[in-house]
C-alpha cells in the first residue's frame, strides 16, 4: 500500500478530531475524502502531510513509518484551496521554487519545470506573474509546483472550490486525466459529493471524526450503510420518510398515509418503526396500482432537460427527478410509482441500513 493509516487519532486538547481512522490507499489510486464541514477530512489530510501532529496511531507511506517525520521527509506534495502562489515570482519561478530549496542545479530545475509545464499546458505562461493569470491557470500552476517534485503522494485540499461552476466541471476532468497520466497516488478532500463520485476510484465518507463508510462510488450510491451516507451521496439527496412495519412483517406503511402498503425486501418485526428511502431519480409518474405514493405538487423546478418536482406525501416532503419537462400546477394531485427493489430500509433509532448491512462495505475499517 502507498498510504496506510492504523488507528490514527488527533486531539486538540479535549476535542477529539479524528477517532481511530483505519485506511489503506493502494499505489496509483485516487481517493476522495468527503463529508460535511467539521467532519475531520481536512484534518486527516493535514496529518498525512505532516502539518498536524498525530496524537496516536501510525502512518506509513510506501511502507515506511513516517508518523513522527516532518513534512519535508514524507515525500508528499500538497495543493491548497488558495493556490498559495508567490506574487513576485513568475510561473516558472513558482513551479521551480521547491527544487531550488533542495539545491538542485539550474539545468535540472529548468528541465523539470518545462516537463511539468508541458503536462499542464503552461508552456506559454512560464514568464507571467500570478496576477496575469485566470483562476484556472493559477490552479494549474499550483498543481505544476507539486508535479515538479515527483512525490510519492499528491494531497489536494478542496483545490477547485474557488473556481466558478463551469470551470470546476472542466478542471475535474483535467485533474483526473493528470492523475492517470502521472500514475499518481492522490488523496483529495472535497465537500462536494459530485466531485468525489465523478473523480475518485474510492470514496471515504466521514462524519464527526470517523469513517462512516468507504468503497467504490457506485457501491456507496447503491448500498449506503446508514441514513447519513444515503443522504450525503446522491444529488438531490435520497428521500427518507418515516414508516411502520405492518402486522405481516413483510410490508410497511408511511406514517400518517392512507396509501397502499410498501413491500419490504426482508422480514421485519411487526410494528417496528423504520425509515423508508427512495432516490428522486428512482421515482416515476404512475396512474396504476402497486408500489406508489399519493402526493400533491408543492413546488416545481426545471432546468430544461430535467424537472424536479417537490411533493407533499402524508405531510412529508418528497422530491422526484424526471429527465423531461412536465406540465403540472402547484396543488395538483400526483401518483408516484417506484420499483420495490429500489427501496432502502433504515432502522429509525440507529439509522443503520437493514437491507444492505450484510453486503455493504464496512462503516469503518480498511478499503
C-alpha positions as CSV (number, residue, x, y, z in Angstrom):
1,X,0.0,0.0,0.0
2,X,1.2,3.5,-0.8
3,X,-0.6,5.0,2.3
4,X,-1.6,3.0,5.4
5,X,-3.3,4.6,8.5
6,X,-3.7,2.4,11.5
7,X,-5.8,3.7,14.5
8,X,-5.0,7.3,13.6
9,X,-6.2,9.8,16.3
10,X,-6.0,13.5,16.6
11,X,-6.8,15.5,19.7
12,X,-6.9,19.3,20.2
13,X,-6.9,19.5,23.9
14,X,-10.2,17.8,25.0
15,X,-11.6,17.9,21.4
16,X,-11.3,14.5,19.6
17,X,-11.0,15.5,15.9
18,X,-10.0,12.1,14.5
19,X,-11.2,8.8,16.1
20,X,-9.4,5.6,15.2
21,X,-9.0,6.1,11.5
22,X,-8.0,3.0,9.5
23,X,-7.4,3.5,5.8
24,X,-5.3,1.8,3.2
25,X,-4.6,3.5,-0.2
26,X,-3.0,1.4,-3.0
27,X,-0.4,2.9,-5.2
28,X,-2.0,4.7,-8.2
29,X,-5.4,5.1,-6.6
30,X,-7.5,8.3,-6.4
31,X,-9.2,8.5,-3.0
32,X,-11.7,11.2,-2.1
33,X,-12.5,12.2,1.4
34,X,-16.0,13.7,1.7
35,X,-18.3,14.8,4.5
36,X,-19.9,17.9,6.0
37,X,-17.9,20.8,7.4
38,X,-16.1,19.8,10.7
39,X,-16.2,16.1,10.0
40,X,-12.3,15.8,10.0
41,X,-11.5,15.4,6.4
42,X,-9.1,18.3,6.1
43,X,-7.5,17.4,9.5
44,X,-6.9,13.9,8.2
45,X,-5.3,15.2,5.0
46,X,-3.1,17.6,7.1
47,X,-1.9,14.7,9.3
48,X,-0.9,12.7,6.2
49,X,1.0,15.8,5.1
50,X,2.7,16.2,8.5
51,X,1.1,19.7,9.0
52,X,-0.7,18.3,12.1
53,X,0.9,16.1,14.6
54,X,-0.7,12.6,15.1
55,X,-1.9,12.0,18.7
56,X,-2.0,8.2,18.4
57,X,-1.7,5.5,15.7
58,X,0.7,5.1,12.8
59,X,1.1,6.4,9.3
60,X,3.1,4.6,6.7
61,X,3.9,5.9,3.2
62,X,5.4,3.4,0.7
63,X,5.9,1.0,3.7
64,X,7.9,3.5,5.8
65,X,6.7,4.7,9.2
66,X,6.5,8.4,8.9
67,X,4.3,9.1,11.9
68,X,6.9,11.4,13.6
69,X,8.7,12.7,10.5
70,X,8.4,16.3,9.5
71,X,6.6,17.2,6.2
72,X,9.8,17.6,4.2
73,X,10.8,14.0,4.9
74,X,7.4,12.4,3.8
75,X,7.8,12.9,0.1
76,X,4.3,14.2,-0.4
77,X,3.1,17.3,-2.3
78,X,0.0,19.3,-1.3
79,X,-2.2,21.5,-3.4
80,X,-4.2,24.0,-1.4
81,X,-7.5,25.7,-2.0
82,X,-5.9,29.2,-2.1
83,X,-3.2,28.4,-4.7
84,X,-0.6,29.9,-2.4
85,X,1.5,31.3,-5.3
86,X,4.2,33.9,-4.7
87,X,3.0,37.1,-6.4
88,X,6.6,38.4,-7.0
89,X,7.6,35.2,-8.9
90,X,6.9,34.2,-12.4
91,X,5.1,30.9,-13.2
92,X,8.4,29.2,-13.8
93,X,9.9,30.5,-10.6
94,X,6.8,29.5,-8.6
95,X,7.0,26.0,-10.1
96,X,10.7,25.5,-9.5
97,X,11.0,27.1,-6.1
98,X,10.7,23.8,-4.1
99,X,13.5,22.4,-6.3
100,X,15.6,25.5,-5.6
101,X,15.2,24.9,-1.9
102,X,16.5,21.4,-2.5
103,X,19.6,22.9,-4.1
104,X,19.1,21.3,-7.5
105,X,21.1,22.9,-10.2
106,X,19.5,25.4,-12.6
107,X,19.6,22.9,-15.6
108,X,17.6,20.3,-13.6
109,X,15.2,22.8,-12.3
110,X,14.5,24.2,-15.8
111,X,14.1,20.7,-17.3
112,X,11.7,19.5,-14.7
113,X,9.7,22.8,-14.9
114,X,9.4,22.5,-18.6
115,X,8.2,18.9,-18.4
116,X,5.5,19.9,-15.8
117,X,4.5,22.9,-17.8
118,X,4.1,20.8,-20.9
119,X,2.0,18.3,-19.0
120,X,-0.3,21.1,-17.8
121,X,-0.3,23.2,-21.0
122,X,1.5,26.1,-19.3
123,X,4.5,26.5,-21.7
124,X,3.3,29.9,-23.0
125,X,2.7,31.2,-19.4
126,X,6.1,30.5,-17.8
127,X,7.1,34.2,-17.9
128,X,3.9,35.6,-16.5
129,X,3.1,36.5,-12.9
130,X,0.1,35.2,-10.9
131,X,-1.8,38.4,-11.2
132,X,-1.8,37.9,-15.0
133,X,-3.4,34.5,-14.8
134,X,-7.0,33.3,-14.6
135,X,-8.2,31.2,-11.7
136,X,-7.9,28.0,-13.7
137,X,-4.4,28.9,-14.8
138,X,-3.4,29.7,-11.2
139,X,-4.7,26.3,-10.1
140,X,-2.6,24.6,-12.9
141,X,0.5,26.4,-11.7
142,X,-0.2,25.2,-8.1
143,X,-0.5,21.7,-9.4
144,X,2.7,22.1,-11.5
145,X,4.6,23.1,-8.4
146,X,3.6,19.8,-6.9
147,X,4.3,17.8,-10.1
148,X,7.9,19.0,-10.4
149,X,8.8,17.4,-7.1
150,X,7.7,13.9,-8.4
151,X,6.3,13.0,-4.9
152,X,5.1,9.6,-3.8
153,X,1.7,11.1,-2.9
154,X,-0.4,14.1,-4.0
155,X,-2.7,15.7,-1.5
156,X,-5.5,18.0,-2.6
157,X,-7.4,20.2,-0.1
158,X,-10.5,21.4,-2.0
159,X,-8.4,22.8,-4.9
160,X,-11.4,23.7,-7.1
161,X,-13.6,25.4,-4.6
162,X,-12.6,29.0,-5.7
163,X,-13.5,28.4,-9.3
164,X,-16.8,29.1,-11.0
165,X,-19.2,26.3,-11.7
166,X,-18.3,25.7,-15.4
167,X,-14.6,25.9,-14.8
168,X,-14.9,23.5,-11.9
169,X,-16.5,20.9,-14.1
170,X,-13.8,21.3,-16.7
171,X,-11.0,21.2,-14.1
172,X,-12.4,18.0,-12.6
173,X,-11.8,16.2,-15.8
174,X,-8.3,17.8,-16.3
175,X,-7.3,16.8,-12.8
176,X,-8.4,13.2,-13.1
177,X,-6.7,13.0,-16.5
178,X,-3.5,14.3,-14.9
179,X,-3.7,11.8,-12.2
180,X,-4.0,9.0,-14.8
181,X,-1.1,10.3,-16.9
182,X,1.2,10.5,-13.9
183,X,0.1,7.1,-12.5
184,X,-0.1,9.1,-9.2
185,X,-1.4,8.3,-5.8
186,X,-3.9,11.0,-4.8
187,X,-5.9,11.9,-1.7
188,X,-8.5,14.6,-2.5
189,X,-10.6,16.4,0.1
190,X,-13.9,17.9,-1.0
191,X,-17.3,18.8,0.5
192,X,-18.8,18.3,-3.0
193,X,-20.0,14.7,-3.3
194,X,-20.4,15.1,-7.1
195,X,-16.7,15.8,-7.4
196,X,-16.0,12.7,-5.3
197,X,-18.3,10.5,-7.3
198,X,-17.0,11.6,-10.7
199,X,-13.3,11.7,-9.9
200,X,-12.4,9.1,-7.4
201,X,-11.7,5.4,-7.5
202,X,-12.5,5.1,-3.8
203,X,-14.7,7.4,-1.7
204,X,-14.3,7.8,2.1
205,X,-17.4,9.3,3.8
206,X,-16.5,10.9,7.1
207,X,-18.7,12.0,10.0
208,X,-17.7,13.5,13.3
209,X,-14.1,12.4,13.1
210,X,-14.9,8.8,12.0
211,X,-15.1,6.9,8.7
212,X,-18.8,6.3,8.2
213,X,-18.4,4.2,5.1
214,X,-15.9,3.7,2.3
215,X,-15.9,2.0,-1.0
216,X,-16.3,2.5,-4.8
217,X,-18.5,5.5,-5.6
218,X,-21.4,3.4,-7.1
219,X,-21.2,0.9,-4.2
220,X,-21.9,3.8,-1.8
221,X,-24.7,5.1,-4.0
222,X,-26.3,1.6,-4.4
223,X,-25.7,0.3,-0.9
224,X,-25.4,3.1,1.7
225,X,-24.7,1.6,5.1
226,X,-26.6,4.3,7.0
227,X,-29.1,7.1,6.6
228,X,-26.2,9.6,6.8
229,X,-24.4,8.1,3.8
230,X,-27.7,7.7,1.9
231,X,-28.5,11.4,2.4
232,X,-25.0,12.6,1.6
233,X,-24.2,10.5,-1.6
234,X,-26.5,11.4,-4.5
235,X,-28.0,14.7,-5.7
236,X,-30.7,15.5,-5.0
237,X,-30.5,13.7,-1.7
238,X,-32.4,10.5,-1.1
239,X,-36.0,10.9,0.1
240,X,-36.2,9.4,3.6
241,X,-39.7,9.1,5.2
242,X,-40.8,7.6,8.5
243,X,-42.8,4.4,8.3
244,X,-44.0,1.4,10.4
245,X,-43.8,-2.3,9.6
246,X,-47.3,-3.8,9.3
247,X,-48.5,-6.9,11.2
248,X,-47.3,-9.3,8.5
249,X,-43.7,-8.1,8.9
250,X,-43.3,-8.0,5.1
251,X,-44.7,-4.6,4.3
252,X,-44.6,-1.1,5.7
253,X,-46.8,2.0,5.6
254,X,-45.8,5.6,5.6
255,X,-46.6,7.2,9.0
256,X,-49.9,9.2,8.5
257,X,-50.5,7.8,5.0
258,X,-53.6,6.0,3.8
259,X,-51.9,4.7,0.6
260,X,-51.0,1.1,-0.2
261,X,-48.5,-0.9,1.8
262,X,-44.9,-1.0,0.6
263,X,-43.4,-4.4,0.2
264,X,-40.2,-5.0,2.1
265,X,-37.2,-7.0,0.8
266,X,-36.9,-8.8,4.1
267,X,-39.0,-9.9,7.1
268,X,-39.1,-7.4,10.0
269,X,-40.7,-7.3,13.4
270,X,-44.4,-6.1,13.2
271,X,-44.9,-2.6,14.4
272,X,-41.2,-1.7,14.1
273,X,-40.5,2.0,13.3
274,X,-38.3,2.3,10.2
275,X,-37.1,4.9,7.7
276,X,-38.0,4.3,4.1
277,X,-35.6,5.7,1.5
278,X,-36.1,6.3,-2.2
279,X,-33.8,8.3,-4.5
280,X,-35.6,11.1,-6.5
281,X,-34.4,9.6,-9.8
282,X,-35.9,6.2,-9.0
283,X,-39.4,7.7,-8.8
284,X,-41.8,7.8,-11.8
285,X,-45.2,9.0,-12.7
286,X,-47.8,6.3,-12.1
287,X,-51.5,6.0,-12.7
288,X,-51.6,2.3,-11.8
289,X,-51.7,0.3,-8.6
290,X,-48.7,-1.4,-7.0
291,X,-45.9,0.4,-5.3
292,X,-46.8,4.0,-5.3
293,X,-47.4,7.2,-3.3
294,X,-50.3,9.6,-3.5
295,X,-48.9,13.1,-3.3
296,X,-49.6,16.8,-4.0
297,X,-47.4,19.0,-6.1
298,X,-45.7,21.6,-3.8
299,X,-43.0,23.1,-6.0
300,X,-41.5,22.7,-9.5
301,X,-38.0,23.5,-10.8
302,X,-36.9,22.9,-14.4
303,X,-33.5,23.1,-16.0
304,X,-34.9,22.5,-19.4
305,X,-33.8,18.9,-19.7
306,X,-34.7,17.9,-16.1
307,X,-37.7,18.6,-13.9
308,X,-37.5,18.5,-10.1
309,X,-41.0,18.1,-8.6
310,X,-41.3,18.6,-4.9
311,X,-44.3,16.9,-3.4
312,X,-46.2,16.6,-0.1
313,X,-46.8,12.9,0.8
314,X,-48.6,12.3,4.0
315,X,-47.4,15.7,5.3
316,X,-43.8,14.8,4.4
317,X,-41.7,16.5,1.7
318,X,-40.5,14.4,-1.2
319,X,-38.6,15.1,-4.4
320,X,-38.9,13.4,-7.8
321,X,-36.5,13.9,-10.7
322,X,-37.7,13.4,-14.3
323,X,-35.4,13.6,-17.3
324,X,-38.0,15.6,-19.3
325,X,-40.3,18.6,-19.0
326,X,-43.6,18.3,-17.1
327,X,-46.7,20.4,-17.3
328,X,-48.2,20.4,-13.8
329,X,-49.5,23.1,-11.5
330,X,-49.0,23.7,-7.8
331,X,-51.6,21.7,-5.8
332,X,-52.2,19.1,-8.5
333,X,-52.6,15.5,-7.2
334,X,-49.9,13.1,-8.4
335,X,-49.4,9.4,-8.1
336,X,-45.7,8.4,-7.8
337,X,-44.6,4.9,-8.6
338,X,-41.3,3.1,-8.0
339,X,-39.7,-0.3,-8.2
340,X,-39.7,-2.0,-4.8
341,X,-36.2,-3.2,-5.4
342,X,-35.1,0.5,-5.2
343,X,-36.5,0.8,-1.6
344,X,-33.9,1.3,1.2
345,X,-34.9,0.5,4.8
346,X,-33.1,2.0,7.8
347,X,-33.6,1.4,11.5
348,X,-35.2,4.5,12.9
349,X,-33.1,4.5,16.1
350,X,-29.6,3.6,14.9
351,X,-30.2,4.8,11.3
352,X,-28.2,1.8,10.1
353,X,-29.4,0.1,6.8
354,X,-31.5,-3.0,7.3
355,X,-31.2,-4.1,3.7
356,X,-27.6,-3.7,2.8
357,X,-25.7,-4.2,6.0
358,X,-24.9,-7.8,5.1
359,X,-23.1,-7.0,1.8
360,X,-22.2,-3.3,2.1
361,X,-18.6,-2.2,2.7
362,X,-17.9,-1.8,6.4
363,X,-18.8,1.5,8.0
364,X,-15.2,1.8,9.2
365,X,-12.1,-0.1,8.5
366,X,-9.8,-0.8,5.6
367,X,-10.6,-0.4,2.0
